[in-house]
Amino acid sequence: QVQLAESGGGLVQTGGSLRLSCAASGRSFSSYVMGWFRQAPGKEREFVAVISRSGSSTNYADAVKGRFTISRDNAKNTVSLQMNSLKPEDTAVYLCAADDFRGTAISRHYRVWDYWGQGTQVTVSS
C-alpha cells in the first residue's frame, strides 16, 4: 500500500504559476505509476497527467499540455506538478493518485486507480 499527501495549492491570478507536490509513504514507491487528477465543483474527476515508474514517460490531458509538467523523484518518494500559465478553468481540487497497473495498461480513468490523496485546492482568479 501507499499513502499520499498533496501540498502546494492556493490562490493565484490568471497567468500565474503553482507547484503541487505529493509525498508518498509506504513501500516501493518506484513500483507505482503516479498521476494527477482534478475535480471542479459539480464536475466529474478528470485526468491531468501521468508519469511512468521510472519517470521516463509522461502524458497529459489536452487541456493542460504545454502548460503543466509532471515529474517524480523516486529517491524522495515525491511526485510534482508544475503548473504555468494558469487559467480560471484550472480551478479545482487537485488529487495525487497511484496504481501499480500490474499486468494492465495504464488508464486515464480515475475509477481504475487504487490510491488517492486528500487533494489540494487550486483557485485561479480572473
C-alpha positions in Angstrom: 0.0 0.0 0.0 0.9 3.6 -0.4 -0.3 6.7 1.4 -0.4 10.0 -0.4 -0.4 13.6 0.8 -0.6 16.7 -1.5 0.6 20.2 -0.8 1.2 23.4 -2.6 -2.3 24.5 -3.6 -3.5 28.1 -3.2 -5.0 31.2 -4.9 -3.2 32.6 -7.9 -4.1 35.1 -10.6 -4.6 34.2 -14.3 -1.3 33.6 -15.9 0.4 32.7 -12.7 2.2 29.5 -11.6 1.9 27.0 -8.8 3.8 23.8 -8.0 2.0 21.0 -6.4 3.8 18.2 -4.5 2.7 14.8 -3.4 4.6 12.9 -0.8 4.2 9.1 -0.7 4.8 6.8 2.2 4.8 3.1 2.2 6.6 0.5 0.3 8.1 0.5 -3.2 7.2 4.0 -4.4 9.1 3.3 -7.6 6.8 0.4 -8.5 3.8 2.8 -8.8 2.7 4.8 -11.8 1.7 8.2 -10.5 -0.9 10.6 -11.7 -2.6 13.9 -11.1 -6.3 14.4 -11.4 -8.6 17.3 -10.7 -12.2 17.8 -9.7 -14.1 21.0 -10.0 -17.4 21.6 -8.1 -20.3 19.7 -9.8 -18.0 18.0 -12.3 -16.6 14.6 -12.6 -13.0 13.9 -11.6 -10.7 14.3 -14.7 -7.3 13.2 -15.7 -4.5 15.8 -15.7 -1.1 14.0 -16.1 0.6 10.7 -15.6 4.2 9.6 -15.2 5.8 6.2 -15.5 7.5 4.3 -12.7 11.0 5.5 -13.8 9.9 9.0 -14.8 11.0 8.5 -18.4 7.5 8.7 -19.9 4.8 11.3 -19.3 1.3 12.0 -20.7 -1.0 14.9 -20.4 -4.6 15.9 -20.9 -5.0 18.2 -23.9 -6.3 21.0 -21.7 -3.0 21.3 -19.8 -0.5 20.1 -22.4 2.3 22.7 -22.8 1.4 24.4 -19.5 1.8 21.7 -16.9 4.8 19.4 -16.2 4.7 16.3 -14.1 7.9 14.9 -12.5 8.9 12.5 -9.8 11.8 11.8 -7.5 12.0 8.2 -6.6 14.7 8.8 -4.0 12.5 11.2 -2.1 9.2 9.4 -2.8 7.6 12.5 -4.3 5.7 13.5 -7.4 5.2 17.1 -8.5 3.0 19.1 -10.9 4.4 22.4 -12.1 1.5 24.5 -13.4 2.2 27.5 -15.5 0.0 30.0 -17.4 -2.9 29.1 -15.2 -6.4 29.8 -16.3 -9.7 30.2 -14.3 -10.8 26.9 -15.8 -7.9 25.2 -14.0 -9.7 25.9 -10.7 -10.3 22.6 -8.9 -9.2 20.3 -6.2 -6.1 18.5 -7.4 -5.5 14.9 -6.3 -2.5 12.7 -6.5 -3.0 9.1 -7.4 -1.0 5.9 -7.5 -1.5 2.5 -9.1 0.9 -0.3 -9.9 -1.0 -1.2 -13.1 0.5 -4.7 -12.8 -0.4 -6.6 -16.0 -2.7 -3.9 -17.3 -2.5 -0.9 -19.5 -2.2 2.5 -17.8 -5.6 4.1 -17.8 -6.7 7.8 -17.6 -10.0 6.8 -16.0 -10.0 7.7 -12.3 -12.1 4.7 -11.2 -9.2 2.4 -12.1 -6.7 4.0 -9.8 -6.3 2.4 -6.4 -4.7 5.0 -4.1 -5.6 8.7 -3.6 -4.5 11.6 -1.6 -7.0 14.0 0.1 -6.4 16.7 -2.5 -5.3 20.3 -2.5 -7.4 23.3 -3.7 -6.2 25.4 -6.6 -8.1 28.6 -7.3 -7.3 30.8 -10.3 -8.8 34.3 -10.2 -9.6 36.2 -13.4 
